[in-house]
């Protein structure tokens, strides 16, 4: 199989936007210990992918050049590496590739068995490929960082989700509602009906005075903020928070990390908490089950074939997508 070639999209330098993306032919890899070779049906893009190409995380992400980017896939197993159990060729799967080297913008990808789950027929390839990074982030931020029980057994918590029509945000609204939270959400005017349909109790247009100030229409103070947006200062959050509250920052930067450190060492009751994803197979399986049961909906902004990945990349880099951007593969 190594002698055969596959189509892939790669970049060989940092920066350059879509012009740096090249459609190339490279060898189909062979799975090693603990790995699976998957023929892709769909992949999804995340802002993380564009930031990697811009060089914002080098030299950690990607681990080297040329890079075949992106991490979230759905497809069919075609070959099993040594010491892999519980999977077989022809299994339909969802997987989260290693962030350090990605690899999902290709016809075939190597995935770790312990970061892969089986995909039932009720979950489409496009929906499955949309889940790994964004839905995992929403789940872990709400359940683990915020401490909201998904069975709704805890007390009602007032939650604010910023950028609620985006990839993480539209999952966060739904998962918070599964936990019995009262959800206030921010988004653009064109997406307010969508976000309300996902379960939000209150929706703010972030371009209005009230929306920019994050003020709940019902006057509620937020116990938890799932902060998916960029460039909202701590001073905007503070007057809207309950006495003991957490703002969970999903896009941490040096400023937010500094504020978080101060809050931690001073034992502040209102805290900015940075979040970093933990790729856990059990959680990915939970998300696939929720999608199968119709409890977690994926909104797909647009679909693009691999040969036109530049369109998908441009749309993602503009950061105005509603839900997820998906790359499709002809099989």
C-alpha positions in Angstrom: 0.0 0.0 0.0 2.9 2.4 0.6 3.7 2.4 -3.1 0.3 4.0 -3.8 -0.2 7.8 -3.7 -3.0 9.9 -2.3 -4.1 13.5 -2.7 -3.3 15.8 0.2 -3.3 19.5 0.9 -0.1 20.8 2.6 1.8 24.0 3.3 5.5 24.2 3.4 6.0 27.6 5.1 4.3 29.7 7.7 1.9 32.5 6.6 0.7 33.1 3.1 -2.9 32.2 3.6 -4.6 30.1 1.0 -1.8 30.7 -1.5 0.5 28.6 0.6 -1.9 25.6 0.5 -0.8 23.1 -2.2 -2.6 20.0 -3.5 0.1 17.4 -3.7 0.4 13.6 -4.1 2.1 11.8 -1.3 2.5 8.1 -0.3 -0.4 6.5 1.6 1.1 5.8 5.1 1.2 2.5 6.8 -0.2 2.2 10.4 2.2 1.4 13.2 1.6 0.1 16.6 -1.7 1.5 18.0 -2.6 3.2 14.8 -5.4 2.9 12.2 -5.3 3.8 8.5 -8.6 5.6 7.7 -10.0 6.5 4.3 -11.6 9.9 4.9 -15.2 10.7 4.2 -15.3 14.1 5.8 -13.1 16.5 7.8 -13.8 19.7 9.6 -11.7 22.9 10.0 -11.1 24.9 13.2 -9.6 28.3 13.9 -6.7 26.4 15.4 -5.7 25.1 12.0 -5.4 28.6 10.5 -3.4 29.9 13.5 -1.0 27.0 13.1 -0.4 27.9 9.5 0.2 31.5 10.6 3.0 30.3 12.9 1.3 31.3 16.1 2.1 28.0 17.9 5.5 27.1 16.4 7.5 25.1 17.0 5.0 23.0 18.9 2.2 23.0 16.4 2.8 21.9 13.8 5.8 19.7 14.7 7.4 20.1 11.3 7.0 21.2 7.7 5.5 20.4 5.2 2.3 20.0 7.2 -0.9 18.4 6.2 -3.2 20.3 8.5 -6.4 19.8 10.6 -7.4 17.2 13.2 -11.1 16.2 13.0 -12.2 13.4 10.7 -14.8 10.8 10.0 -14.2 7.9 7.7 -13.7 4.1 7.2 -10.9 2.0 8.6 -8.9 0.3 5.8 -6.0 -1.1 7.7 -5.2 -2.0 11.4 -1.8 -1.5 13.0 -0.2 -4.0 15.5 -1.7 -4.3 18.9 -5.0 -2.6 18.0 -8.1 -4.2 19.6 -11.8 -3.4 19.3 -11.6 -2.1 15.7 -11.6 -3.8 12.4 -11.3 -2.9 8.7 -14.6 -1.4 7.4 -15.6 0.1 10.7 -16.9 3.7 10.3 -15.2 6.0 12.8 -14.8 9.5 14.2 -11.3 10.5 15.3 -9.3 13.3 16.7 -5.8 13.4 15.1 -2.7 14.5 17.0 -2.6 18.2 17.2 1.1 18.4 16.7 1.0 17.2 13.1 -2.6 17.1 12.1 -3.0 15.2 8.8 -6.7 15.2 8.0 -6.7 17.1 4.7 -5.8 14.0 2.8 -7.6 11.0 1.3 -6.1 8.8 4.0 -5.0 9.5 7.5 -3.2 7.7 10.3 -5.1 8.0 13.6 -4.5 6.6 17.1 -6.9 3.9 18.1 -7.2 5.5 21.6 -8.4 8.7 20.1 -11.0 7.1 17.8 -14.6 5.9 18.3 -17.0 4.0 16.2 -19.6 6.0 14.3 -23.2 4.6 14.1 -25.2 4.9 11.0 -27.4 7.6 12.6 -24.5 10.0 12.6 -23.4 11.3 9.2 -19.8 11.6 8.3 -20.1 15.4 8.1 -21.7 15.6 11.6 -19.2 13.1 13.0 -16.2 15.0 11.6 -17.5 18.2 13.2 -17.4 16.9 16.8 -13.8 16.3 18.0 -12.2 19.6 18.8 -15.2 21.9 19.1 -17.7 19.7 20.8 -15.0 18.2 23.1 -14.1 21.8 24.1 -17.7 22.7 24.9 -18.3 19.5 26.8 -15.2 19.6 29.0 -15.5 23.4 29.6 -19.1 23.0 30.8 -18.9 19.7 32.7 -15.3 19.8 34.0 -14.3 23.4 34.3 -17.8 24.8 35.2 -18.9 21.7 37.2 -22.3 21.4 35.5 -23.8 17.9 35.7 -25.1 16.9 32.3 -28.0 14.9 33.8 -29.4 18.2 35.1 -29.3 17.0 38.7 -27.5 20.1 40.0 -29.0 23.5 40.9 -29.9 25.8 38.0 -26.9 27.8 36.9 -26.9 31.0 34.9 -24.6 30.5 31.9 -23.4 33.0 29.3 -22.1 31.7 26.0 -20.3 34.2 23.8 -20.0 33.7 20.0 -22.8 31.2 20.4 -23.3 30.6 16.7 -19.7 29.5 16.2 -18.2 26.0 16.2 -17.7 25.7 19.9 -20.5 28.1 20.9 -23.4 26.3 19.2 -22.4 23.0 20.9 -21.9 24.9 24.3 -25.5 26.2 24.2 -26.9 22.7 23.7 -24.7 21.0 26.3 -25.4 23.7 28.9 -29.1 23.1 28.4 -28.6 19.4 28.8 -27.2 20.3 32.2 -30.3 22.3 33.1 -28.7 25.7 32.9 -30.4 29.0 32.1 -28.5 30.1 29.0 -27.9 33.6 27.7 -26.1 33.7 24.4 -24.4 36.3 22.2 -24.2 36.2 18.4 -24.9 38.4 15.3 -28.4 39.4 14.4 -28.6 37.0 11.5 -28.0 34.0 13.8 -30.3 34.9 16.7 -33.1 32.6 15.6 -30.7 29.7 15.1 -29.2 30.1 18.6 -32.6 30.3 20.1 -33.6 27.1 18.3 -30.6 25.4 19.8 -32.1 26.1 23.3 -30.8 29.4 24.4 -33.2 31.2 26.8 -32.0 34.7 25.9 -30.1 35.8 22.9 -28.2 39.1 22.6 -27.0 40.8 19.4 -23.4 41.5 20.2 -23.5 44.7 18.1 -26.1 46.4 20.2 -25.3 48.4 23.3 -26.9 45.8 25.6 -25.2 42.9 23.7 -21.8 44.6 23.8 -22.2 45.1 27.6 -23.3 41.4 28.0 -26.3 42.4 30.0 -28.9 39.7 30.5 -32.4 40.9 29.4 -33.8 39.4 32.5 -31.2 41.0 34.8 -29.5 37.8 35.7 -25.9 37.6 36.9 -23.8 34.8 35.3 -22.4 32.0 37.4 -20.4 30.7 34.4 -19.3 32.2 31.2 -18.2 30.0 28.3 -16.2 32.6 26.5 -15.8 31.6 22.9 -15.3 35.1 21.4 -12.2 37.2 21.2 -11.3 40.7 22.5 -13.8 41.0 25.4 -12.0 42.6 28.4 -12.4 41.3 31.9 -13.9 44.7 32.8 -16.9 43.9 30.6 -17.6 40.6 32.3 -17.1 41.7 35.9 -20.3 43.8 36.5 -22.4 40.9 35.0 -21.0 38.2 37.2 -22.4 36.6 40.3 -20.3 36.9 43.5 -18.7 33.5 42.9 -18.3 32.9 39.2 -16.0 31.6 36.5 -15.3 33.0 33.1 -13.8 30.0 31.2 -11.6 31.4 28.4 -11.4 29.1 25.4 -9.0 31.3 23.5 -6.3 32.1 26.1 -3.7 34.7 25.4 -0.9 36.3 27.5 -3.3 38.9 28.9 -5.9 36.4 29.9 -3.3 34.1 31.4 -1.9 36.9 33.4 -5.3 37.8 34.8 -6.0 34.2 35.5 -2.7 33.9 37.5 -3.6 36.9 39.6 -7.1 35.6 40.3 -5.6 32.2 41.3 -2.9 33.5 43.7 -5.2 36.1 45.3 -8.0 33.5 45.7 -10.5 35.8 44.0 -14.1 34.6 44.0 -14.7 35.8 40.5 -12.1 34.0 38.3 -10.9 34.0 34.7 -10.0 30.3 34.0 -8.1 29.4 30.9 -9.2 26.1 29.2 -7.0 23.7 27.3 -8.6 20.7 25.6 -8.0 17.1 26.9 -8.5 14.6 24.1 -10.3 11.8 25.8 -11.8 8.8 23.9 -14.5 8.4 26.4 -15.8 11.9 25.9 -15.7 11.6 22.2 -17.8 8.5 22.5 -20.3 10.4 24.7 -20.6 13.1 22.1 -21.2 10.6 19.3 -23.9 9.0 21.5 -25.6 12.3 22.1 -25.6 13.0 18.3 -27.0 9.5 17.7 -29.8 10.2 20.2 -30.7 13.5 18.6 -29.6 15.4 21.8 -26.7 17.2 20.1 -27.2 18.9 16.7 -24.4 20.0 14.4 -25.0 23.1 12.2 -22.9 22.9 9.1 -22.0 26.3 7.6 -20.7 25.0 4.3 -19.2 22.0 2.6 -16.2 22.1 0.3 -14.4 19.3 -1.7 -10.7 18.8 -1.0 -9.8 20.2 -4.4 -11.4 23.5 -3.3 -10.1 23.6 0.2 -9.0 27.2 -0.3 -12.6 28.3 -0.1 -13.0 26.5 3.2 -9.7 27.9 4.5 -10.7 31.5 3.6 -14.1 31.2 5.3 -12.5 29.8 8.4 -9.8 32.5 8.6 -12.5 35.2 8.4 -14.0 33.8 11.6 -17.6 34.4 10.6 -18.8 30.9 10.0 -22.1 29.7 11.5 -21.4 26.3 13.0 -18.9 24.1 11.3 -16.9 24.2 8.0 -16.6 20.7 6.4 -14.3 19.3 3.8 -15.7 16.4 1.9 -14.0 13.5 0.0 -15.2 11.6 -3.0 -15.2 7.8 -2.2 
